[in-house]
Amino acid sequence: CPKCESIDKANRQQDKHLFTCQNCGYQSNDDRVAAINIKELGHRYLSSEKKPRFEKVVPIQNY
């Protein structure tokens, strides 16, 4: 979640392209949330503030 940084797969409803944070209630389009999160990771990396976490990405086979 770009607002509270909670990570939970239940936050995303892929069929509706909707992100709803189970922790704080933040709601937006899931692609927009992904873009915000990528922007924030880049900002943290370049500013040497809080180092971002990078996790292994597994490709979706039937996408």
VMD Tcl script that draws the C-alpha trace (Angstrom):
set ca {
  {0.00 0.00 0.00}
  {1.48 3.37 -0.96}
  {-0.16 4.98 2.07}
  {0.68 2.59 4.96}
  {3.22 0.24 3.25}
  {1.18 -2.83 4.12}
  {1.81 -5.82 1.83}
  {-1.03 -8.31 1.40}
  {-2.12 -10.16 -1.74}
  {-5.73 -9.80 -0.56}
  {-5.46 -6.04 -1.21}
  {-5.72 -6.55 -4.97}
  {-8.83 -7.56 -6.91}
  {-7.37 -8.39 -10.32}
  {-10.70 -8.91 -12.08}
  {-11.80 -5.36 -11.16}
  {-8.31 -3.77 -11.36}
  {-8.99 -2.49 -7.85}
  {-6.60 -2.12 -4.92}
  {-8.16 -1.84 -1.46}
  {-5.77 -1.91 1.51}
  {-7.02 -4.26 4.21}
  {-4.98 -2.31 6.78}
  {-5.82 1.38 6.18}
  {-8.66 1.28 3.62}
  {-6.78 3.15 0.85}
  {-8.44 2.42 -2.50}
  {-7.33 3.04 -6.09}
  {-6.76 1.43 -9.48}
  {-4.23 -1.40 -9.07}
  {-2.02 -0.20 -11.95}
  {-1.87 3.28 -10.42}
  {-0.84 1.80 -7.06}
  {1.90 -0.22 -8.78}
  {3.22 2.93 -10.49}
  {3.20 4.85 -7.19}
  {5.09 2.01 -5.47}
  {7.71 1.82 -8.25}
  {8.18 5.61 -8.12}
  {8.64 5.48 -4.34}
  {11.17 2.63 -4.57}
  {13.18 4.62 -7.13}
  {13.05 7.76 -4.99}
  {14.27 5.85 -1.91}
  {17.03 4.17 -3.90}
  {18.30 7.42 -5.45}
  {18.06 9.48 -2.26}
  {19.77 6.81 -0.13}
  {17.07 7.22 2.51}
  {15.36 4.04 3.58}
  {16.70 1.29 1.30}
  {13.91 -0.40 -0.65}
  {13.15 -4.12 -0.41}
  {13.38 -6.02 -3.64}
  {11.66 -9.38 -3.75}
  {11.87 -12.10 -6.35}
  {9.27 -11.60 -9.07}
  {7.52 -14.64 -10.47}
  {6.02 -14.18 -13.96}
  {2.32 -14.88 -14.42}
  {1.99 -17.69 -16.96}
  {-1.59 -17.10 -18.18}
  {-1.55 -13.33 -18.46}
}
mol new
graphics top color blue
foreach p $ca { graphics top sphere $p radius 0.5 }
foreach p [lrange $ca 0 end-1] q [lrange $ca 1 end] { graphics top cylinder $p $q radius 0.2 }
display resetview
